Amino acid sequence: MKETYFAFWWKPSNPWQNHSGSGVNKLAFLFPSASGCIYIMMFSEGGSYTLQVEPEFSGTCGGWRRT
């Protein structure tokens, strides 16, 4: 299998309490293979929020994927 489609619905509560130190709020952990994982996070930058994905597989550079 080369492609998989994944849907994820999530709604923050009101009022949302952001992680005070890093601004990274981990929402989901995916483990698609034995060589790595994927994190789905809500990231805070100066009061605005973005959803971001961080793939961490052996042999890759990684890096945030903004959605």
PyMOL commands that set and color helices and strands:
alter all, ss='L'
color gray80, all
select strands_A, chain A and resi 24-33+36-45+48-57+65-66
alter strands_A, ss='S'
color yellow, strands_A
deselect
rebuild
show_as cartoon
